[in-house]
Amino acid sequence: MKIFNLSEQAAGLSVIDIEKKTESVSKSGLQILFPFGKHDVGLLRFKGSTPWEEHPNDEFLLVVEGQTTLTLRTGDKETSATAKKGDVLVVPGKTWHRQDAQDAVTLMFMTNHDGNQHKAATD
């Protein structure tokens, strides 16, 4: 058995500035904690607007620090909600979504290993 303290794990992460996208910063702002079936469980710290993404199955997000606005796109309609520390978000599978964080946010995520799609935030 291994116990993960999210606050301690997150303390070592740098902030990924999505607008800058530097490789060294990207690696230090993301940590995969462990595999969970067909999913990866990890931590991500970032600020800015993420690309649009879609996963074959539901995605679980827990806001560890800060806040983020999650936008879901279904057809030609977009729905947004802001989540803060302690909030859990469940993104339905096969739903395009993105996040916007004006300041740094740290998330624990559980998402598929494979089958994920991404496209530019401006699409």
C-alpha positions in Angstrom: 0.0 0.0 0.0 1.2 3.5 -0.8 -0.4 6.7 0.7 -0.3 9.9 -1.3 -0.6 13.2 0.4 -1.8 15.6 -2.3 -0.6 18.7 -0.6 2.9 17.3 -0.2 3.0 15.9 -3.8 1.7 19.3 -5.2 4.4 21.3 -3.3 7.1 20.1 -5.6 5.3 21.1 -8.8 6.1 24.2 -10.9 3.4 26.2 -12.6 2.9 25.4 -16.3 2.2 28.7 -18.1 0.0 27.3 -20.9 0.8 30.4 -23.0 4.6 29.7 -22.8 4.6 25.9 -23.2 8.3 25.3 -22.4 9.3 21.6 -22.2 11.2 21.8 -18.9 8.3 23.7 -17.2 5.8 21.2 -18.6 7.6 18.2 -17.1 7.9 19.8 -13.7 4.3 20.9 -13.5 2.9 17.4 -14.2 3.3 14.3 -12.1 1.7 10.9 -12.8 1.1 9.3 -9.3 0.0 5.9 -10.4 -2.0 3.9 -13.0 -5.6 3.0 -12.1 -6.9 0.4 -14.6 -7.0 2.1 -18.0 -6.5 5.5 -16.4 -3.6 7.6 -15.1 -4.0 9.4 -11.8 -1.8 12.5 -11.4 -1.4 16.1 -10.5 -1.2 19.1 -12.8 -0.4 22.7 -11.9 -1.0 25.4 -14.5 -2.3 28.8 -15.4 -3.8 30.0 -18.6 -6.2 28.4 -21.1 -5.8 24.7 -21.9 -6.3 23.2 -25.4 -9.7 21.6 -26.0 -9.6 17.9 -25.2 -11.8 14.9 -25.4 -11.4 11.5 -23.6 -13.2 8.2 -24.5 -14.4 7.8 -20.9 -15.3 10.1 -18.0 -12.6 12.3 -16.5 -12.4 12.9 -12.8 -10.9 16.2 -11.6 -10.3 17.4 -8.0 -9.2 21.0 -7.4 -6.3 20.7 -4.8 -5.4 24.4 -4.8 -6.8 27.5 -6.6 -9.7 27.6 -9.0 -10.4 26.9 -12.6 -13.3 27.5 -15.0 -14.3 24.3 -16.9 -16.1 24.7 -20.3 -17.9 21.8 -21.9 -18.9 21.8 -25.6 -21.8 19.8 -26.7 -22.8 20.3 -30.3 -22.7 24.1 -30.8 -23.4 24.9 -27.2 -20.9 25.7 -24.4 -21.5 25.5 -20.7 -19.0 26.8 -18.1 -18.7 26.5 -14.3 -16.0 27.6 -11.9 -14.6 25.2 -9.4 -12.4 26.0 -6.4 -10.3 24.1 -3.8 -12.0 21.0 -2.7 -14.5 20.8 -5.6 -14.7 17.7 -7.7 -15.6 17.8 -11.4 -16.7 14.9 -13.6 -16.3 15.5 -17.3 -18.5 13.1 -19.4 -16.6 10.9 -21.8 -16.6 12.0 -25.5 -17.2 15.6 -24.5 -14.9 18.4 -25.7 -13.8 20.5 -22.8 -11.1 23.0 -21.7 -10.1 24.9 -18.6 -9.2 28.5 -17.9 -7.2 29.5 -14.8 -6.2 33.2 -14.4 -3.9 32.2 -11.5 -2.2 28.9 -10.8 -4.5 26.0 -10.1 -3.5 22.5 -9.0 -5.7 19.5 -10.0 -5.7 15.8 -9.3 -6.9 14.0 -12.4 -8.0 10.6 -13.4 -8.1 10.2 -17.1 -7.6 7.6 -19.9 -4.1 6.4 -20.8 -5.1 6.3 -24.5 -7.6 7.6 -27.0 -7.4 11.2 -25.9 -7.8 14.0 -28.5 -6.6 17.6 -28.3 -7.1 20.7 -30.4 -6.0 24.4 -30.1 -7.9 26.6 -27.6 -8.9 28.9 -30.4 -10.8 26.1 -32.3 
